[in-house]
Amino acid sequence: MRIGVITVLFQDLPFEEALDRVVAAGVSAVEIGSGGYPGSHHCPVDALLSSKQARQAYMEAITSRGLILSAFSCHYNPIHPNPEIARKADEDFRKSVRLANLLEVPVVNTFSGLPAGAPGDTCPNWVTCPWPPHFLDMLDYQWNEKAIPYWKEAGKFAEDHGVKVAFEMHPGMLVYNVDTLLRMREAVGPVIGSNFDPSHLFWNGVDPVAAIRKLGEAIFHVHGKDVYVDPFNVSVNGCNDNKPYGRIPERSWTFRTIGYGHSVKVWKDIMSAFRLVGYDYVISIEHEDALMSFDEGLAKAVAILKEVGIFEQPGEMFWA
């Protein structure tokens, strides 16, 4: 297992300065944005697609520092009802897949996206309950007329390029929990899996260990991020909370660096669960802690992951 970081954290720095910064923090893998919400600050996608020499220089900058490139990330919405947004998201995804193939990057991280609730609607519509009954009609439209047809074709494109597609299970997207991830995987095939981010699961009341054991081999990549669930605010308003992230004292939950939302023991259990299901790739730190500087948040996350991670292969069970 490796500790990594998504370099969006240092998007204001030039590429190689950002690499030097993460190496100094003690990580050995980078996840790089290639479009969509993460942007492509450290990935000139078109230039890399068009030039073998540029690709070689790009990878040399990474590997010469002892790093691997764990994934490209292009989280966006290719099934958005606005055709221009959907087109751009699809274009970013396909370019990311093509580039991942050329650079031998095994996985592209993204969102499932979210369609409108019905033909002619102009905004995506996230359905969270089955009643009133029109919600079930909306879900049928979203899954069977929009999401599954799109991802069957897009998934085949990725599969043909030898690249896996990892959905981040994120509220506000069609795939937001284990059930919806496995539903999409069953409909599309094993090219679809999870970019497993415990933070979004915690505030939905999910036990990440149980989720890991259920997903098993469908986990392709992992984000290292924690969340603090405020018991006082939850007891008043529950966990669904659309107040702006900056209103931390009033919110039901807030993203934190690893160990500042849940205990080291919880994170040890998570790492043991990954070992149990055979995941031995990268834990990519995603810093979104509004109470810490980038450097401090990253440093603390790295320190805790070094404590809780399992990095060596198990020894022979001489006692058995």
MARLO-908170 format. One record per residue (C-alpha): residue in three letters; residue number from 1; y, z, x. Coordinates in nm, 3 decimals, decimal comma, always signed. Layout:
N
+------+-----+---------+---------+---------+
! type ! seq !       y !       z !       x !
+------+-----+---------+---------+---------+
!  ALA ! NUM !       Y !       Z !       X !
...
+------+-----+---------+---------+---------+
END
This chain:
320
+------+-----+---------+---------+---------+
! type ! seq !       y !       z !       x !
+------+-----+---------+---------+---------+
!  MET !   1 !  +0,000 !  +0,000 !  +0,000 !
!  ARG !   2 !  +0,352 !  -0,080 !  +0,117 !
!  ILE !   3 !  +0,692 !  +0,061 !  +0,029 !
!  GLY !   4 !  +0,942 !  -0,208 !  -0,057 !
!  VAL !   5 !  +1,281 !  -0,254 !  -0,220 !
!  ILE !   6 !  +1,446 !  -0,511 !  -0,442 !
!  THR !   7 !  +1,737 !  -0,634 !  -0,235 !
!  VAL !   8 !  +1,974 !  -0,666 !  -0,532 !
!  LEU !   9 !  +2,071 !  -0,317 !  -0,421 !
!  PHE !  10 !  +2,258 !  -0,475 !  -0,130 !
!  GLN !  11 !  +2,369 !  -0,795 !  -0,302 !
!  ASP !  12 !  +2,720 !  -0,768 !  -0,156 !
!  LEU !  13 !  +2,584 !  -0,797 !  +0,198 !
!  PRO !  14 !  +2,484 !  -1,120 !  +0,371 !
!  PHE !  15 !  +2,109 !  -1,181 !  +0,367 !
!  GLU !  16 !  +2,024 !  -1,070 !  +0,720 !
!  GLU !  17 !  +2,252 !  -0,767 !  +0,704 !
!  ALA !  18 !  +2,074 !  -0,663 !  +0,386 !
!  LEU !  19 !  +1,739 !  -0,703 !  +0,564 !
!  ASP !  20 !  +1,861 !  -0,486 !  +0,852 !
!  ARG !  21 !  +1,973 !  -0,224 !  +0,602 !
!  VAL !  22 !  +1,636 !  -0,202 !  +0,429 !
!  VAL !  23 !  +1,447 !  -0,197 !  +0,759 !
!  ALA !  24 !  +1,664 !  +0,097 !  +0,869 !
!  ALA !  25 !  +1,569 !  +0,273 !  +0,546 !
!  GLY !  26 !  +1,202 !  +0,254 !  +0,642 !
!  VAL !  27 !  +1,054 !  -0,004 !  +0,405 !
!  SER !  28 !  +0,817 !  -0,288 !  +0,493 !
!  ALA !  29 !  +0,855 !  -0,525 !  +0,195 !
!  VAL !  30 !  +1,137 !  -0,696 !  +0,009 !
!  GLU !  31 !  +1,152 !  -0,828 !  -0,344 !
!  ILE !  32 !  +1,428 !  -1,086 !  -0,376 !
!  GLY !  33 !  +1,619 !  -1,207 !  -0,679 !
!  SER !  34 !  +1,587 !  -1,579 !  -0,744 !
!  GLY !  35 !  +1,788 !  -1,611 !  -1,064 !
!  GLY !  36 !  +1,851 !  -1,462 !  -1,406 !
!  TYR !  37 !  +1,981 !  -1,107 !  -1,431 !
!  PRO !  38 !  +1,897 !  -1,019 !  -1,066 !
!  GLY !  39 !  +2,094 !  -1,320 !  -0,947 !
!  SER !  40 !  +2,004 !  -1,511 !  -0,631 !
!  HIS !  41 !  +2,245 !  -1,355 !  -0,382 !
!  HIS !  42 !  +1,984 !  -1,353 !  -0,105 !
!  CYS !  43 !  +1,793 !  -1,663 !  -0,206 !
!  PRO !  44 !  +1,953 !  -2,010 !  -0,187 !
!  VAL !  45 !  +1,683 !  -2,152 !  -0,411 !
!  ASP !  46 !  +1,783 !  -2,518 !  -0,414 !
!  ALA !  47 !  +1,841 !  -2,531 !  -0,039 !
!  LEU !  48 !  +1,504 !  -2,369 !  +0,027 !
!  LEU !  49 !  +1,322 !  -2,601 !  -0,211 !
!  SER !  50 !  +1,469 !  -2,907 !  -0,042 !
!  SER !  51 !  +1,419 !  -2,815 !  +0,326 !
!  LYS !  52 !  +1,107 !  -2,707 !  +0,512 !
!  GLN !  53 !  +1,324 !  -2,610 !  +0,807 !
!  ALA !  54 !  +1,537 !  -2,385 !  +0,584 !
!  ARG !  55 !  +1,222 !  -2,222 !  +0,447 !
!  GLN !  56 !  +1,089 !  -2,155 !  +0,794 !
!  ALA !  57 !  +1,416 !  -1,996 !  +0,904 !
!  TYR !  58 !  +1,432 !  -1,790 !  +0,586 !
!  MET !  59 !  +1,082 !  -1,649 !  +0,631 !
!  GLU !  60 !  +1,140 !  -1,592 !  +1,002 !
!  ALA !  61 !  +1,435 !  -1,369 !  +0,914 !
!  ILE !  62 !  +1,200 !  -1,163 !  +0,698 !
!  THR !  63 !  +0,882 !  -1,154 !  +0,905 !
!  SER !  64 !  +1,057 !  -1,103 !  +1,240 !
!  ARG !  65 !  +1,176 !  -0,769 !  +1,105 !
!  GLY !  66 !  +0,823 !  -0,661 !  +1,015 !
!  LEU !  67 !  +0,876 !  -0,727 !  +0,645 !
!  ILE !  68 !  +0,680 !  -0,917 !  +0,385 !
!  LEU !  69 !  +0,828 !  -1,093 !  +0,081 !
!  SER !  70 !  +0,642 !  -0,928 !  -0,206 !
!  ALA !  71 !  +0,785 !  -1,118 !  -0,504 !
!  PHE !  72 !  +1,065 !  -1,324 !  -0,643 !
!  SER !  73 !  +1,244 !  -1,184 !  -0,947 !
!  CYS !  74 !  +1,412 !  -1,398 !  -1,210 !
!  HIS !  75 !  +1,427 !  -1,167 !  -1,512 !
!  TYR !  76 !  +1,595 !  -1,352 !  -1,800 !
!  ASN !  77 !  +1,513 !  -1,496 !  -2,143 !
!  PRO !  78 !  +1,352 !  -1,843 !  -2,161 !
!  ILE !  79 !  +1,290 !  -1,808 !  -2,536 !
!  HIS !  80 !  +1,648 !  -1,718 !  -2,625 !
!  PRO !  81 !  +1,779 !  -1,891 !  -2,940 !
!  ASN !  82 !  +2,078 !  -2,023 !  -2,745 !
!  PRO !  83 !  +1,932 !  -2,342 !  -2,596 !
!  GLU !  84 !  +2,154 !  -2,332 !  -2,288 !
!  ILE !  85 !  +2,046 !  -1,977 !  -2,199 !
!  ALA !  86 !  +1,682 !  -2,067 !  -2,261 !
!  ARG !  87 !  +1,712 !  -2,383 !  -2,051 !
!  LYS !  88 !  +1,868 !  -2,199 !  -1,757 !
!  ALA !  89 !  +1,609 !  -1,921 !  -1,772 !
!  ASP !  90 !  +1,326 !  -2,173 !  -1,780 !
!  GLU !  91 !  +1,480 !  -2,364 !  -1,489 !
!  ASP !  92 !  +1,517 !  -2,045 !  -1,283 !
!  PHE !  93 !  +1,159 !  -1,949 !  -1,357 !
!  ARG !  94 !  +1,012 !  -2,285 !  -1,261 !
!  LYS !  95 !  +1,217 !  -2,308 !  -0,943 !
!  SER !  96 !  +1,107 !  -1,955 !  -0,853 !
!  VAL !  97 !  +0,743 !  -2,049 !  -0,906 !
!  ARG !  98 !  +0,777 !  -2,363 !  -0,696 !
!  LEU !  99 !  +0,946 !  -2,169 !  -0,416 !
!  ALA ! 100 !  +0,689 !  -1,890 !  -0,434 !
!  ASN ! 101 !  +0,417 !  -2,150 !  -0,392 !
!  LEU ! 102 !  +0,585 !  -2,302 !  -0,087 !
!  LEU ! 103 !  +0,645 !  -1,963 !  +0,077 !
!  GLU ! 104 !  +0,303 !  -1,820 !  -0,022 !
!  VAL ! 105 !  +0,458 !  -1,545 !  -0,233 !
!  PRO ! 106 !  +0,188 !  -1,440 !  -0,480 !
!  VAL ! 107 !  +0,393 !  -1,330 !  -0,780 !
!  VAL ! 108 !  +0,712 !  -1,400 !  -0,974 !
!  ASN ! 109 !  +0,852 !  -1,107 !  -1,172 !
!  THR ! 110 !  +1,032 !  -1,174 !  -1,497 !
!  PHE ! 111 !  +1,071 !  -1,073 !  -1,861 !
!  SER ! 112 !  +0,876 !  -1,212 !  -2,153 !
!  GLY ! 113 !  +1,208 !  -1,287 !  -2,318 !
!  LEU ! 114 !  +1,292 !  -1,231 !  -2,682 !
!  PRO ! 115 !  +1,347 !  -1,495 !  -2,951 !
!  ALA ! 116 !  +1,557 !  -1,485 !  -3,263 !
!  GLY ! 117 !  +1,404 !  -1,331 !  -3,572 !
!  ALA ! 118 !  +1,398 !  -1,658 !  -3,765 !
!  PRO ! 119 !  +1,492 !  -2,026 !  -3,722 !
!  GLY ! 120 !  +1,867 !  -2,071 !  -3,721 !
!  ASP ! 121 !  +1,948 !  -1,720 !  -3,597 !
!  THR ! 122 !  +2,180 !  -1,712 !  -3,298 !
!  CYS ! 123 !  +2,082 !  -1,383 !  -3,128 !
!  PRO ! 124 !  +1,751 !  -1,235 !  -3,015 !
!  ASN ! 125 !  +1,615 !  -0,967 !  -3,248 !
!  TRP ! 126 !  +1,400 !  -0,680 !  -3,122 !
!  VAL ! 127 !  +1,168 !  -0,546 !  -3,393 !
!  THR ! 128 !  +1,054 !  -0,184 !  -3,349 !
!  CYS ! 129 !  +0,890 !  -0,103 !  -3,684 !
!  PRO ! 130 !  +0,686 !  -0,283 !  -3,954 !
!  TRP ! 131 !  +0,902 !  -0,205 !  -4,256 !
!  PRO ! 132 !  +1,089 !  -0,344 !  -4,445 !
!  PRO ! 133 !  +0,827 !  -0,621 !  -4,466 !
!  HIS ! 134 !  +1,053 !  -0,897 !  -4,332 !
!  PHE ! 135 !  +1,008 !  -0,741 !  -3,987 !
!  LEU ! 136 !  +0,642 !  -0,851 !  -3,988 !
!  ASP ! 137 !  +0,748 !  -1,204 !  -4,078 !
!  MET ! 138 !  +0,990 !  -1,197 !  -3,787 !
!  LEU ! 139 !  +0,721 !  -1,081 !  -3,547 !
!  ASP ! 140 !  +0,487 !  -1,355 !  -3,660 !
!  TYR ! 141 !  +0,758 !  -1,613 !  -3,593 !
!  GLN ! 142 !  +0,849 !  -1,462 !  -3,256 !
!  TRP ! 143 !  +0,494 !  -1,444 !  -3,125 !
!  ASN ! 144 !  +0,318 !  -1,740 !  -3,278 !
!  GLU ! 145 !  +0,595 !  -1,997 !  -3,300 !
!  LYS ! 146 !  +0,802 !  -1,910 !  -2,993 !
!  ALA ! 147 !  +0,662 !  -1,679 !  -2,726 !
!  ILE ! 148 !  +0,296 !  -1,774 !  -2,708 !
!  PRO ! 149 !  +0,356 !  -2,152 !  -2,712 !
!  TYR ! 150 !  +0,622 !  -2,122 !  -2,441 !
!  TRP ! 151 !  +0,423 !  -1,896 !  -2,212 !
!  LYS ! 152 !  +0,102 !  -2,094 !  -2,251 !
!  GLU ! 153 !  +0,279 !  -2,392 !  -2,102 !
!  ALA ! 154 !  +0,487 !  -2,196 !  -1,850 !
!  GLY ! 155 !  +0,184 !  -1,988 !  -1,752 !
!  LYS ! 156 !  -0,015 !  -2,303 !  -1,681 !
!  PHE ! 157 !  +0,273 !  -2,428 !  -1,466 !
!  ALA ! 158 !  +0,255 !  -2,106 !  -1,262 !
!  GLU ! 159 !  -0,124 !  -2,115 !  -1,246 !
!  ASP ! 160 !  -0,118 !  -2,476 !  -1,123 !
!  HIS ! 161 !  +0,111 !  -2,357 !  -0,841 !
!  GLY ! 162 !  -0,113 !  -2,062 !  -0,749 !
!  VAL ! 163 !  +0,145 !  -1,803 !  -0,859 !
!  LYS ! 164 !  +0,099 !  -1,504 !  -1,090 !
!  VAL ! 165 !  +0,357 !  -1,410 !  -1,355 !
!  ALA ! 166 !  +0,440 !  -1,039 !  -1,382 !
!  PHE ! 167 !  +0,626 !  -0,924 !  -1,692 !
!  GLU ! 168 !  +0,832 !  -0,610 !  -1,668 !
!  MET ! 169 !  +0,754 !  -0,419 !  -1,986 !
!  HIS ! 170 !  +1,109 !  -0,359 !  -2,100 !
!  PRO ! 171 !  +1,251 !  -0,241 !  -2,433 !
!  GLY ! 172 !  +1,459 !  -0,517 !  -2,590 !
!  MET ! 173 !  +1,200 !  -0,778 !  -2,488 !
!  LEU ! 174 !  +0,898 !  -0,897 !  -2,683 !
!  VAL ! 175 !  +0,666 !  -0,752 !  -2,417 !
!  TYR ! 176 !  +0,775 !  -0,390 !  -2,382 !
!  ASN ! 177 !  +0,457 !  -0,178 !  -2,368 !
!  VAL ! 178 !  +0,089 !  -0,199 !  -2,281 !
!  ASP ! 179 !  -0,020 !  -0,339 !  -2,618 !
!  THR ! 180 !  +0,230 !  -0,624 !  -2,610 !
!  LEU ! 181 !  +0,156 !  -0,703 !  -2,246 !
!  LEU ! 182 !  -0,216 !  -0,725 !  -2,314 !
!  ARG ! 183 !  -0,155 !  -0,931 !  -2,628 !
!  MET ! 184 !  +0,036 !  -1,189 !  -2,424 !
!  ARG ! 185 !  -0,225 !  -1,184 !  -2,149 !
!  GLU ! 186 !  -0,503 !  -1,242 !  -2,402 !
!  ALA ! 187 !  -0,313 !  -1,534 !  -2,558 !
!  VAL ! 188 !  -0,207 !  -1,699 !  -2,231 !
!  GLY ! 189 !  -0,467 !  -1,595 !  -1,975 !
!  PRO ! 190 !  -0,505 !  -1,388 !  -1,657 !
!  VAL ! 191 !  -0,206 !  -1,559 !  -1,492 !
!  ILE ! 192 !  +0,000 !  -1,309 !  -1,696 !
!  GLY ! 193 !  +0,019 !  -0,949 !  -1,580 !
!  SER ! 194 !  +0,254 !  -0,657 !  -1,532 !
!  ASN ! 195 !  +0,539 !  -0,576 !  -1,300 !
!  PHE ! 196 !  +0,478 !  -0,209 !  -1,368 !
!  ASP ! 197 !  +0,797 !  -0,002 !  -1,392 !
!  PRO ! 198 !  +0,724 !  +0,361 !  -1,492 !
!  SER ! 199 !  +1,087 !  +0,436 !  -1,578 !
!  HIS ! 200 !  +1,089 !  +0,234 !  -1,900 !
!  LEU ! 201 !  +0,758 !  +0,386 !  -2,005 !
!  PHE ! 202 !  +0,863 !  +0,747 !  -1,943 !
!  TRP ! 203 !  +1,148 !  +0,739 !  -2,193 !
!  ASN ! 204 !  +0,925 !  +0,579 !  -2,454 !
!  GLY ! 205 !  +0,686 !  +0,873 !  -2,435 !
!  VAL ! 206 !  +0,419 !  +0,683 !  -2,241 !
!  ASP ! 207 !  +0,206 !  +0,852 !  -1,976 !
!  PRO ! 208 !  +0,221 !  +0,605 !  -1,684 !
!  VAL ! 209 !  -0,120 !  +0,718 !  -1,559 !
!  ALA ! 210 !  -0,281 !  +0,629 !  -1,892 !
!  ALA ! 211 !  -0,093 !  +0,297 !  -1,893 !
!  ILE ! 212 !  -0,210 !  +0,216 !  -1,540 !
!  ARG ! 213 !  -0,571 !  +0,288 !  -1,628 !
!  LYS ! 214 !  -0,549 !  +0,070 !  -1,939 !
!  LEU ! 215 !  -0,386 !  -0,223 !  -1,758 !
!  GLY ! 216 !  -0,609 !  -0,211 !  -1,450 !
!  GLU ! 217 !  -0,628 !  -0,549 !  -1,279 !
!  ALA ! 218 !  -0,340 !  -0,676 !  -1,493 !
!  ILE ! 219 !  -0,097 !  -0,492 !  -1,264 !
!  PHE ! 220 !  +0,043 !  -0,750 !  -1,019 !
!  HIS ! 221 !  +0,349 !  -0,571 !  -0,879 !
!  VAL ! 222 !  +0,518 !  -0,231 !  -0,917 !
!  HIS ! 223 !  +0,877 !  -0,108 !  -0,936 !
!  GLY ! 224 !  +0,952 !  +0,238 !  -0,799 !
!  LYS ! 225 !  +1,205 !  +0,391 !  -1,036 !
!  ASP ! 226 !  +1,228 !  +0,720 !  -1,220 !
!  VAL ! 227 !  +1,411 !  +0,836 !  -1,531 !
!  TYR ! 228 !  +1,540 !  +1,173 !  -1,643 !
!  VAL ! 229 !  +1,470 !  +1,244 !  -2,009 !
!  ASP ! 230 !  +1,729 !  +1,495 !  -2,130 !
!  PRO ! 231 !  +1,544 !  +1,743 !  -2,355 !
!  PHE ! 232 !  +1,861 !  +1,864 !  -2,529 !
!  ASN ! 233 !  +1,982 !  +1,518 !  -2,627 !
!  VAL ! 234 !  +1,631 !  +1,401 !  -2,716 !
!  SER ! 235 !  +1,584 !  +1,699 !  -2,945 !
!  VAL ! 236 !  +1,894 !  +1,588 !  -3,136 !
!  ASN ! 237 !  +1,872 !  +1,208 !  -3,130 !
!  GLY ! 238 !  +1,529 !  +1,104 !  -3,004 !
!  CYS ! 239 !  +1,477 !  +0,861 !  -2,717 !
!  ASN ! 240 !  +1,618 !  +0,538 !  -2,859 !
!  ASP ! 241 !  +1,970 !  +0,549 !  -2,721 !
!  ASN ! 242 !  +2,222 !  +0,265 !  -2,705 !
!  LYS ! 243 !  +2,513 !  +0,458 !  -2,560 !
!  PRO ! 244 !  +2,647 !  +0,300 !  -2,237 !
!  TYR ! 245 !  +2,467 !  +0,408 !  -1,920 !
!  GLY ! 246 !  +2,781 !  +0,573 !  -1,786 !
!  ARG ! 247 !  +2,786 !  +0,837 !  -2,059 !
!  ILE ! 248 !  +2,517 !  +1,036 !  -1,881 !
!  PRO ! 249 !  +2,586 !  +1,383 !  -2,032 !
!  GLU ! 250 !  +2,549 !  +1,235 !  -2,383 !
!  ARG ! 251 !  +2,249 !  +1,011 !  -2,328 !
!  SER ! 252 !  +1,886 !  +1,088 !  -2,408 !
!  TRP ! 253 !  +1,770 !  +0,943 !  -2,078 !
!  THR ! 254 !  +1,914 !  +0,820 !  -1,749 !
!  PHE ! 255 !  +1,762 !  +0,622 !  -1,464 !
!  ARG ! 256 !  +1,711 !  +0,833 !  -1,151 !
!  THR ! 257 !  +1,575 !  +0,782 !  -0,805 !
!  ILE ! 258 !  +1,209 !  +0,874 !  -0,756 !
!  GLY ! 259 !  +1,151 !  +1,248 !  -0,783 !
!  TYR ! 260 !  +1,472 !  +1,324 !  -0,969 !
!  GLY ! 261 !  +1,331 !  +1,252 !  -1,312 !
!  HIS ! 262 !  +0,972 !  +1,364 !  -1,268 !
!  SER ! 263 !  +0,802 !  +1,588 !  -1,017 !
!  VAL ! 264 !  +0,632 !  +1,489 !  -0,696 !
!  LYS ! 265 !  +0,302 !  +1,588 !  -0,860 !
!  VAL ! 266 !  +0,361 !  +1,333 !  -1,137 !
!  TRP ! 267 !  +0,422 !  +1,065 !  -0,877 !
!  LYS ! 268 !  +0,110 !  +1,168 !  -0,684 !
!  ASP ! 269 !  -0,089 !  +1,122 !  -1,003 !
!  ILE ! 270 !  +0,067 !  +0,777 !  -1,051 !
!  MET ! 271 !  -0,024 !  +0,672 !  -0,696 !
!  SER ! 272 !  -0,378 !  +0,802 !  -0,739 !
!  ALA ! 273 !  -0,410 !  +0,601 !  -1,060 !
!  PHE ! 274 !  -0,306 !  +0,286 !  -0,875 !
!  ARG ! 275 !  -0,578 !  +0,353 !  -0,617 !
!  LEU ! 276 !  -0,827 !  +0,416 !  -0,896 !
!  VAL ! 277 !  -0,769 !  +0,074 !  -1,058 !
!  GLY ! 278 !  -0,756 !  -0,110 !  -0,725 !
!  TYR ! 279 !  -0,382 !  -0,175 !  -0,695 !
!  ASP ! 280 !  -0,297 !  -0,175 !  -0,325 !
!  TYR ! 281 !  +0,012 !  -0,392 !  -0,291 !
!  VAL ! 282 !  +0,382 !  -0,294 !  -0,299 !
!  ILE ! 283 !  +0,587 !  -0,020 !  -0,463 !
!  SER ! 284 !  +0,927 !  -0,189 !  -0,475 !
!  ILE ! 285 !  +1,213 !  +0,059 !  -0,510 !
!  GLU ! 286 !  +1,467 !  -0,036 !  -0,772 !
!  HIS ! 287 !  +1,775 !  +0,181 !  -0,729 !
!  GLU ! 288 !  +1,968 !  +0,232 !  -1,053 !
!  ASP ! 289 !  +2,068 !  +0,596 !  -1,012 !
!  ALA ! 290 !  +2,432 !  +0,642 !  -1,115 !
!  LEU ! 291 !  +2,442 !  +0,990 !  -0,959 !
!  MET ! 292 !  +2,362 !  +0,876 !  -0,604 !
!  SER ! 293 !  +2,494 !  +0,630 !  -0,350 !
!  PHE ! 294 !  +2,276 !  +0,330 !  -0,274 !
!  ASP ! 295 !  +2,184 !  +0,459 !  +0,072 !
!  GLU ! 296 !  +2,106 !  +0,813 !  -0,039 !
!  GLY ! 297 !  +1,908 !  +0,700 !  -0,343 !
!  LEU ! 298 !  +1,703 !  +0,458 !  -0,134 !
!  ALA ! 299 !  +1,646 !  +0,713 !  +0,143 !
!  LYS ! 300 !  +1,525 !  +0,980 !  -0,099 !
!  ALA ! 301 !  +1,297 !  +0,734 !  -0,278 !
!  VAL ! 302 !  +1,145 !  +0,620 !  +0,051 !
!  ALA ! 303 !  +1,090 !  +0,980 !  +0,162 !
!  ILE ! 304 !  +0,907 !  +1,074 !  -0,157 !
!  LEU ! 305 !  +0,699 !  +0,756 !  -0,161 !
!  LYS ! 306 !  +0,592 !  +0,828 !  +0,197 !
!  GLU ! 307 !  +0,475 !  +1,168 !  +0,076 !
!  VAL ! 308 !  +0,297 !  +1,059 !  -0,242 !
!  GLY ! 309 !  +0,172 !  +0,713 !  -0,145 !
!  ILE ! 310 !  -0,186 !  +0,646 !  -0,034 !
!  PHE ! 311 !  -0,176 !  +0,407 !  +0,259 !
!  GLU ! 312 !  -0,517 !  +0,421 !  +0,428 !
!  GLN ! 313 !  -0,853 !  +0,312 !  +0,296 !
!  PRO ! 314 !  -1,074 !  +0,600 !  +0,182 !
!  GLY ! 315 !  -1,332 !  +0,735 !  +0,422 !
!  GLU ! 316 !  -1,706 !  +0,741 !  +0,370 !
!  MET ! 317 !  -1,819 !  +0,999 !  +0,113 !
!  PHE ! 318 !  -2,036 !  +1,195 !  +0,359 !
!  TRP ! 319 !  -2,062 !  +1,473 !  +0,102 !
!  ALA ! 320 !  -2,225 !  +1,252 !  -0,162 !
+------+-----+---------+---------+---------+
END
